[in-house]
Amino acid sequence: MNLIRASIIIISMMSVFCYSQGTAGTNAKYEYRSLIDLPSAGILEKGVVGVGLDVLPTGVVISKIEVGAFDNFSFGISYGAGNLIGSGNPEWYSYPGVNVRVRVLDEKDGIPAISLGFDSQGKGAYFKDLKRYEIKSPGFYAAVAKNFNFLGYLSLHGVVNYSLERSDNDKDLNLGIGLEKTIGGQISLVVEYDFAINDNDSTSIGDGSGYLNAGVRWSVGDGFTIGFDFRNLLDNKKFNSYRADRAIFVEYIRAIF
């Protein structure tokens, strides 16, 4: 079983070096499907495949493959482990994550794009006793996005979500907001604030400050996008060992039909 799990990660990593299209800067050809942790209203076009990696603290690596199956409909699968990079045994996630999204309204003048979706992939360590990830998965969500011409492009984002990770007894709806600002043709800055309303009671990991994340995205070659993130800038965790941290993001996208 461990060999199968390792093969999934390795195949996804190898795929990153085979496919390309970029998402950062004013020359981006495809939309973001998430800012950092929060889902966005972006979607893959029909016939497009995206492959991505998140490399997080404590050796966490999460791989994802997503396909634009039909017009305004995409789906994907993800899988990861803690301590995959480092020494000792990897701490494999109990289940793969799945995501499905539907664009219900395209952006027009004065009207934002709106997407509905489901994503069961959380981030960070998985706590089996609480049946949740360190950063809860979005679960069911609705996301909106609106683009503006402002020294390039400025994109504003909002999301409301309901995670199915509720064994810590914090079952609230959650809210998030974010923005992307392009810096030239190949670089974008992204910022998001997760209110973490579903992660702020006595049994939760969050202490009530919410999760503030910021990052940079760079299309470095023929669509090859990499990113560097500063996460949890408000130290929204009750444990001293889980304060602000850094992460790396890698993505390729390619039209296959």
C-alpha positions as CSV (number, residue, x, y, z in Angstrom):
1,M,0.0,0.0,0.0
2,N,2.8,2.4,0.8
3,L,4.4,1.7,-2.6
4,I,1.0,2.6,-4.3
5,R,0.8,5.8,-2.3
6,A,4.4,6.7,-3.1
7,S,3.7,6.0,-6.8
8,I,0.8,8.4,-6.9
9,I,3.0,11.2,-5.5
10,I,5.9,10.4,-7.8
11,I,3.7,10.2,-10.9
12,S,2.1,13.6,-10.1
13,M,5.6,15.1,-9.6
14,M,6.8,13.7,-12.9
15,S,3.7,15.0,-14.6
16,V,4.6,18.5,-13.5
17,F,7.6,18.4,-15.8
18,C,5.5,17.3,-18.8
19,Y,2.7,19.8,-19.0
20,S,2.6,23.5,-19.2
21,Q,0.5,26.7,-19.3
22,G,0.8,29.6,-17.0
23,T,-1.6,31.4,-14.6
24,A,0.3,34.4,-13.3
25,G,0.6,38.0,-14.5
26,T,-1.3,39.9,-17.3
27,N,-0.2,37.3,-19.8
28,A,-1.9,34.4,-18.0
29,K,-3.9,32.1,-20.2
30,Y,-5.9,30.3,-17.5
31,E,-7.7,31.2,-14.3
32,Y,-6.7,30.5,-10.7
33,R,-8.9,27.8,-9.1
34,S,-7.7,28.9,-5.7
35,L,-5.7,31.7,-4.2
36,I,-3.6,30.0,-1.6
37,D,-6.0,27.8,0.6
38,L,-9.3,29.3,-0.4
39,P,-11.1,28.2,-3.6
40,S,-11.9,30.8,-6.2
41,A,-14.5,31.1,-8.9
42,G,-11.9,30.1,-11.6
43,I,-12.3,26.9,-13.6
44,L,-10.4,24.9,-16.1
45,E,-11.7,25.1,-19.7
46,K,-12.9,22.0,-21.4
47,G,-10.0,19.8,-22.5
48,V,-7.5,21.3,-20.2
49,V,-5.5,19.3,-17.5
50,G,-3.8,20.9,-14.5
51,V,-1.2,19.3,-12.3
52,G,0.0,20.9,-9.1
53,L,2.1,20.5,-5.9
54,D,2.0,22.2,-2.6
55,V,5.1,21.8,-0.4
56,L,4.3,22.8,3.2
57,P,6.1,22.8,6.5
58,T,6.9,19.5,8.4
59,G,7.6,17.8,5.1
60,V,3.9,17.9,3.9
61,V,3.5,17.4,0.1
62,I,0.1,17.4,-1.6
63,S,-0.3,16.6,-5.3
64,K,-3.3,17.4,-7.4
65,I,-4.6,16.5,-10.9
66,E,-7.6,18.4,-12.3
67,V,-9.4,18.1,-15.6
68,G,-11.8,20.4,-17.5
69,A,-14.2,17.7,-18.5
70,F,-17.0,19.9,-20.0
71,D,-17.8,23.5,-20.6
72,N,-17.9,25.1,-17.1
73,F,-17.3,21.8,-15.3
74,S,-14.1,20.4,-13.9
75,F,-13.1,17.8,-11.4
76,G,-9.9,16.4,-9.8
77,I,-8.2,14.3,-7.2
78,S,-5.5,15.0,-4.8
79,Y,-3.4,13.1,-2.3
80,G,-0.5,13.8,0.1
81,A,1.4,13.0,3.2
82,G,3.1,14.6,6.2
83,N,6.8,14.1,6.7
84,L,7.2,13.0,3.0
85,I,10.3,15.3,2.9
86,G,12.6,14.6,5.8
87,S,13.5,11.6,7.8
88,G,11.3,8.8,9.3
89,N,8.2,7.3,8.0
90,P,5.7,9.5,5.9
91,E,2.4,10.1,7.5
92,W,0.1,9.3,4.6
93,Y,-3.3,10.9,4.5
94,S,-6.2,8.5,5.2
95,Y,-8.0,9.3,2.0
96,P,-7.4,11.1,-1.3
97,G,-9.2,14.4,-1.7
98,V,-11.7,15.0,-4.5
99,N,-12.9,18.3,-6.0
100,V,-15.7,19.2,-8.3
101,R,-16.6,22.7,-9.5
102,V,-19.2,24.2,-11.8
103,R,-19.2,27.7,-13.2
104,V,-22.8,28.9,-12.9
105,L,-22.3,32.5,-14.1
106,D,-19.5,33.9,-16.3
107,E,-18.1,37.4,-15.5
108,K,-19.6,40.3,-17.4
109,D,-19.6,44.1,-17.1
110,G,-20.8,44.8,-13.6
111,I,-21.4,41.0,-12.8
112,P,-18.9,38.8,-11.1
113,A,-18.1,35.2,-12.0
114,I,-19.8,32.7,-9.7
115,S,-18.8,29.0,-9.2
116,L,-20.2,26.3,-6.9
117,G,-18.0,23.4,-5.9
118,F,-16.9,20.8,-3.4
119,D,-13.3,20.1,-2.2
120,S,-12.4,17.6,0.5
121,Q,-8.7,18.3,0.5
122,G,-7.4,20.0,3.6
123,K,-3.8,21.1,4.2
124,G,-1.1,20.4,6.7
125,A,-1.0,17.5,9.2
126,Y,-4.0,15.3,9.5
127,F,-5.3,14.7,13.1
128,K,-7.0,11.3,13.2
129,D,-8.5,11.9,16.7
130,L,-10.2,15.1,15.5
131,K,-10.8,13.7,11.9
132,R,-9.6,16.9,10.4
133,Y,-6.7,18.5,8.7
134,E,-4.6,21.3,10.3
135,I,-6.3,23.6,7.8
136,K,-9.8,22.3,7.2
137,S,-10.9,21.4,3.7
138,P,-13.3,23.8,2.1
139,G,-16.1,21.2,1.7
140,F,-19.1,22.7,-0.1
141,Y,-18.5,26.3,-1.3
142,A,-19.7,29.2,-3.4
143,A,-17.1,31.5,-4.8
144,V,-17.3,34.9,-6.6
145,A,-14.6,36.9,-8.5
146,K,-14.5,40.2,-10.3
147,N,-11.6,41.6,-12.4
148,F,-10.7,45.3,-12.8
149,N,-8.3,47.1,-15.0
150,F,-5.9,48.8,-12.5
151,L,-2.2,49.0,-13.5
152,G,-2.7,45.6,-15.1
153,Y,-5.4,43.6,-13.4
154,L,-6.8,43.6,-9.9
155,S,-9.1,40.6,-9.0
156,L,-11.3,40.6,-6.0
157,H,-12.5,37.2,-4.5
158,G,-15.0,36.0,-2.0
159,V,-16.1,32.6,-0.8
160,V,-18.5,31.0,1.6
161,N,-17.9,27.4,2.5
162,Y,-19.2,24.6,4.7
163,S,-16.5,22.0,5.6
164,L,-17.4,18.4,6.4
165,E,-14.6,18.2,9.0
166,R,-16.9,18.8,12.0
167,S,-15.7,16.2,14.6
168,D,-14.2,19.1,16.6
169,N,-17.8,20.3,17.1
170,D,-17.2,23.6,15.3
171,K,-19.8,23.2,12.5
172,D,-20.2,26.9,11.4
173,L,-20.3,28.2,7.9
174,N,-17.1,29.9,7.0
175,L,-16.2,33.1,5.0
176,G,-13.1,34.1,3.1
177,I,-11.9,37.1,1.0
178,G,-8.9,37.7,-1.2
179,L,-7.3,39.5,-4.1
180,E,-4.8,39.1,-6.9
181,K,-2.7,41.9,-8.3
182,T,-0.7,41.4,-11.5
183,I,2.8,42.9,-11.6
184,G,3.8,42.9,-15.2
185,G,3.2,40.0,-17.6
186,Q,4.5,37.1,-15.6
187,I,4.0,37.9,-11.9
188,S,1.0,38.2,-9.5
189,L,0.7,38.9,-5.8
190,V,-2.1,37.1,-4.0
191,V,-3.5,37.7,-0.5
192,E,-6.4,36.0,1.3
193,Y,-8.1,36.1,4.6
194,D,-9.9,33.0,5.9
195,F,-12.2,34.2,8.8
196,A,-12.0,30.6,10.1
197,I,-15.4,30.9,11.8
198,N,-15.4,27.1,11.7
199,D,-12.1,26.8,13.5
200,N,-12.4,29.0,16.6
201,D,-14.1,27.2,19.5
202,S,-12.6,25.5,22.6
203,T,-11.8,22.3,20.7
204,S,-10.4,23.8,17.5
205,I,-6.9,24.5,16.4
206,G,-7.5,28.2,15.5
207,D,-7.5,30.8,18.3
208,G,-10.0,33.1,16.6
209,S,-7.7,35.5,14.7
210,G,-8.4,33.9,11.3
211,Y,-5.8,32.8,8.7
212,L,-4.1,35.6,6.8
213,N,-1.9,34.3,3.9
214,A,0.1,36.1,1.2
215,G,2.1,34.9,-1.8
216,V,3.7,35.5,-5.1
217,R,3.1,33.6,-8.4
218,W,5.6,33.7,-11.3
219,S,5.1,32.2,-14.7
220,V,8.8,31.4,-15.2
221,G,8.8,29.7,-18.6
222,D,6.3,28.3,-21.1
223,G,3.5,28.5,-18.7
224,F,5.4,26.9,-15.8
225,T,4.0,28.6,-12.7
226,I,5.8,28.6,-9.3
227,G,4.9,30.4,-6.1
228,F,6.1,31.2,-2.6
229,D,3.6,31.7,0.2
230,F,3.7,33.2,3.7
231,R,1.0,31.5,5.7
232,N,-0.8,32.1,8.9
233,L,0.6,35.6,9.4
234,L,-1.6,36.2,12.4
235,D,-0.4,33.2,14.3
236,N,-3.9,31.8,14.4
237,K,-3.0,28.6,16.2
238,K,-3.1,27.6,19.8
239,F,0.1,25.6,19.7
240,N,3.4,27.4,19.7
241,S,4.8,24.9,17.2
242,Y,2.3,25.9,14.6
243,R,3.0,29.6,14.0
244,A,3.5,31.5,10.8
245,D,5.2,29.4,8.1
246,R,6.3,29.3,4.5
247,A,5.3,27.1,1.6
248,I,6.1,26.4,-2.1
249,F,3.5,26.0,-4.9
250,V,4.1,24.5,-8.4
251,E,1.7,24.1,-11.2
252,Y,1.4,23.2,-14.9
253,I,-1.6,23.4,-17.1
254,R,-2.0,22.0,-20.7
255,A,-4.8,21.6,-23.2
256,I,-5.0,18.0,-24.3
257,F,-8.0,18.0,-26.6
